[in-house]
Amino acid sequence: MLASDEPGRTRDIDLVMVTGAGASREFGVNGVKLPLMGDWSDALVSKLGAAGQYLQATGLRREMSGEAFEAQLGKFLKQVEAFRQVKDLLVPSVQFQDFGPATQMMSATGVLDQWYSQAVGHFDRIIEMIRESLYELFADPSADLDAAASAYGGLFQSLGIGPGETLVYATTNYDSIGEHGIRRNGGLPDWGQPPALGNEAELRLAVPGLLNGLGRYVPVLHLHGRVGWYRRGDGRVYATNVTRHQEGFGIPIVMLPDPGKVYDQDDIINSLWQQFAEALARARRVLVLGHSLNDSFLLRALIQNVQPFDRIAVTVLEDEQDQDQPHQSAGPVLAKISQNLGNAAIIPMRFGSSPDAGIKGLRKWQEGLAGDGLL
């Protein structure tokens, strides 16, 4: 392996693959496409709408774009968290207005406390329904794992990733499709869940040090959390293979859609992002597959840790009539690449449509890196 082009930096990871919702899109059961953010929004609108007045509280509506959905859901989640903090201000705030006898009655009879407790309970139920919908859409039964294995096999072959190369797989998806794709093509994915020795229903989750297993394992970094990850009330974290969320399992370790996510407030998520930054800094190549780049932390990690940007390739949806050109819907992603990632390669492809999808663009990118002495 050639020495790094930057003094003091060792590039000992052949490839860091970063996947988003588009990387799982084609792998729904029976030909049904797995959801993008906009699809999740519509499903959640239907679920909340059937529950009465809950939908209005969230501000969600049908046919929102993925970015609009993330922004609105993030706003709602912040508002709920702020609402939890105002209980002690309710009674004093009544004194700001003189409603006559009603002022004393509301304070003395506990009407405000009762109203507040009920409202918090309803907001908690909305959040549980959001978590339920995440499992309904992204857990394993929704995925065609045979199709995923075939597509990932072709991709790894196109990228020259075999038994002798080191791979780190990072994803903002909640699903486990990447792990299955790696395992069924001869790799040993490690996402922090130890192998079971019996019929354990749950296993301790341990994500620190995943990169230490490089060579034997393929570290899998679930940057937004993963279906099956939970935190108990006492702080313990564990992994399980459940495919339906129930409140009694604990709090799912997932970052719900929000463009203003704060990752360092959760030790599991924070550890994964720290390892992601390290992996990028050690990578010879970085492939961003099926990602909208609508994550400021992810963009910042790429900008700060990968130099030169020629090492980065970003896939975009290909045009159906001209497979060498991006589809018109790729405009927002192309703009982010142009503004933030300079000379990063742009590779039109429809991952999952065939095992050799994007092979021409991938080959051209890698030949360019080799010609520039970056491999």
N, C-alpha and C positions, 0 to 999 in steps of 0.2 A: 504494500500500500504506500502510495506516495505521501510525502510529508505535507503538512498543511501549508496553504499559501499565506497564512497569517502566523506570525511568530508567537510561539507559546501555546498555540491551539492544536490539539490532536484531533484529527478527523478519523475516528475508528468505527463509525457507524455508516454502513453502506447506504442505507436509505431510511429516512423518516417519512412515513406515509400519514397524511392527515386527512381524515374523511368527515364529510358532512352528510346531511340528509339525502342529497342526490346520489351518494354512493350506495344507498340501500334501496333506492326508488324502484328498481326493476325486480326486486326479489319478493314480492308478495305472493301468497299462496293462490294457485289457480289463475295466475296472470293478473291478479289485482295489484295495482301499484301501491307500494307503501307510502305513507303520507309525508308530504312536505309540511312546512309550518302552516301554510295557508289551509291545507287539508285538515290539519289538527284543529285549527281555529273553527272550521265549519262543523267538525264532529263535536267539539266542545260546545258550540252554540246550540246544537241539537240536544245535547245531554242536559245542559243547564236550562234550556227553554222548557223541557219537559218537566222540570222541577218547580215551575211556578215563577216567582219573582226574582230568582237568582241571576238570570241572564242580565237583567237591567243593571244590577249592582256592578257587574264586571265591565260594562261598557263595550263588550264584544258584539260583533254583528257578522252576518254572513258575507262571504266573498272578500274578506280582508286579505291584503297581501301578507306575506310572511313577516316583513319588517313591521307593518302596522300592527299585526297580531302581537308580536313580541313587545312592541312599545306599549300597547294598551294593557296587555296582561301584566307587564312589569309595573306599570302605573298602579293597577289595581292591587297587586301584592304589596307595594310600598304603602298604599293607603290603608290596607288592612293592618299592616304592622304598626303604622302610626296610630290607628284607632285603638289598638291594644294598650297604648301608653297614656290615654287621656282620661282614664276612669276617675282619677283623683280630682280632675278639673270640672267634672260634670256638676256636682252640687254647688261649688262656688260660682260657676258660670250662670246659674239660675238667678243669682242675686244681681246680675248686671241689668236684668229687666224686672220691672214690677208687674207681675201678673195678678196682683191682688191676693186673695186667699189661696189661689192655686200655687203661688210661689212657695209658701210654707208647706202646703200639702205634698208637693212633689219631693221636697227635701225630707219631710218627716216620715212619710209613708213608704219610702223606698221605691217609689215608682221609677225614678231614674235608674237606680241600681238594677231593678228587674228588667227594664228596657235594654240597658247596656249589656247585661249578661245574655239576654236572648239574642241580641244583635251579634255579639261575639260568637255565640254558638252557631248562628247561621253562616257567618263568614268562615268559620272552621269547616262547616259542611261543604261550602263551595270549594275550598282548597282540597278537601278530601276527594271531591268529585273530579277535580283537575288531575289529581294523582291517579285516580281510577282510570281516567281516560288515557293517561300516558301508558299504563299497562295494557289496556285494551288494544291500543294501536301498535305498540312497539315490542311487546313480549314475543318470545320464540314461536308460539303457534301461528303468528301472522306471517312468518317468513318461509320462503322456499329455499331451504338450505342446500339442496342439490344444485339449483341454479347459481346460488352464491358461490359455492365451492368451485364450480366450473369457471365462472367469471374471474374469481381471484386467482385460480390456477393460471389462466391465460395472462392475466396482468403480471403476476410474479415472473412468468417466463419472459414476457416482453421487457421487464426491468432487470433481468439477469439475477433475480433473487432465488437462490437455491440453498442447499445445506451449508455451503461455505461462506455465505454472506450474512451480515448482521442487519436486522430489521427492527425498527421500533414503529409500532402501530399506535397512532393517537387519533382519537375521535371525539367529536362533540355529540355523537349519537348516543341514545340510551340503549339501543338494541345490542345484541351479542353476535350479529352477523359476521363482523370482522374476525372474531375469535374462531367461529366455525370455519370460515374461509381459510384461516391459517392452519388450523388443526387438520382439516381434511386435505390439505396439500403438504402434509409432512412436518409442519412446524409444531412447536409446543408453546401455545400462548399462555402468558402469565399475567392475569389482571388483578392479582392480589388475593385470590381465593385458593386456599391450599387444597390439594387433592383429598378426597374423602376416603377414609379407611373402612367405613361401614355405611350405614344408612342415615347418616346425620342429616337432620332437617335444616340445620344452619351451621355455618362455619365462620370462624373469626376472620374478619377482613383485614388484610395487612398490605397496604400499598407502598409504604416507604421502601426504597431500595430495589424497586423493580428493575432498574437499569443494571444492577449488579449481576443479574442473571444472563446478560448478553452472551451469546455464544451457544449456550444450552437452550435458553428460552427466547421467545419473542415477547418483549414487554408490551403490554396493551394498556394505554393510558386513557381512561374514560374521563375526559376533561370536564364534562358536565354531569358526571355520575352515571349510574347504570341500573337497569331494571334488576331487582333482586337484592340491592344494597339497602340496608336499614340501620338506623341508629335507635337504640333503646333509650328509655327515659333516664337511665343511669349513665348514659354516654357511651356504652359499649356499641361497637359496630360489627355487623356480621353480614355474610353473603348467603343467599339462599336461591333456589331455583324456582320460586313461586312465579306464576304467570298471571295472577290476579292480585291486585292490591287490596289489603284489608287493614283497617285502622289499627287493629291489635298487633300488627307486626312491628310497629314503631313508625318513625318518620323516614320516608325514603331519602336516600342520599342522592339527590338529583338537583341540579340547578334548573329551575323552571324558566321558560323563555322570558328574557328581560335584557334589553341592550345595555342596561346599566348594572349588570351582574357584578357582585363583589366576591371574589374567590377566596380571599385570605381569611374570611370569617369561618370557614369550615376546614378543619385540619386535614381531612381526607382529600378534598378538592385542591387545597393549597399545595399539598405534597405532590399531587399529580402535575400541577402546573409548573412547579419548580423542576421536576424531572423532565417535563416537556421542553423547557427552556434549555436545560443541559443537553438533551438529545439533539436539539436543533443546532446548538453550537458545535457538536461533535459530528454532524452529518455531512457526508459528501454530497448527497442529493436529498431534496425534499420534494415530495409529490403531494399536492393538495388536490384531493379527489372529491368532486361532488359537493363542494362547500360554497355557500353564498358569500363568505368573508364578512358577514354581518355580525362580527364579534370583534370589538375593538381590542380586547386582550389578545386574541389570537393573532390579529394583524400586527400588533405591537411586538409580540414574541417573535414573529418572523422577521420583522424589520431589525430588531435589536440583536438577533442571534445568528442570522444567516447572511454571510457575505462571501463573495458578491451575490447579488440577486439572481445571477445566471444559474445558480445551483437550484433554484426553485422552478418548478413547473406547476401550473394551475390548469386543471381541466375545466372546460365549459361545455355546455350542451351544443352538440353539432347541429348544423342545418341539415334538414332531411334531404334537400335537393343537392346540396354541395357539402359533402362530408368534411372537406378541408376548411370550412368556414364556420364560425360560431352562429348559433341560432340567434334571432333578433332578441329573444328574451334574456340573452347573456349580457346585455348592455350594462346593467348595474355592477356585475362582477368585473367586467372589462374595465370599467371606470375606476374601481377600487385598485385593480392591478396597476393601471397606468399611474394613478396618483401615489401609490404607496410602495410598489414592488418593482418599479423600473424595468430592468431587462429580464424579468421572469418570463419563462416560456409559457405560451398559451396553447393548450392542446384541446381542440374540439373532439369530443367523443360522447358516445352514449354507453356508459359503463353498464355491463350486464346484457347489452343487446346481442353480443357475440363474444367468444373468448379472445378474439384478436382486436377488440374495439380499441381504437386510438393507437394502434401499434406503429403506424407511420410517424405520427407526431412524437411518440415516446422515443423512437429510434433516432429521429433528427435531434431531439434535445440532448440525448446522451452522447451522440457523435460530436455535437458541439462542445460539450463539457470535456470530452476526451481531447479534442483538437486544441482546446485552450489550456490543457494541462491541469484541469480541475478534478480529474478522476485518477 
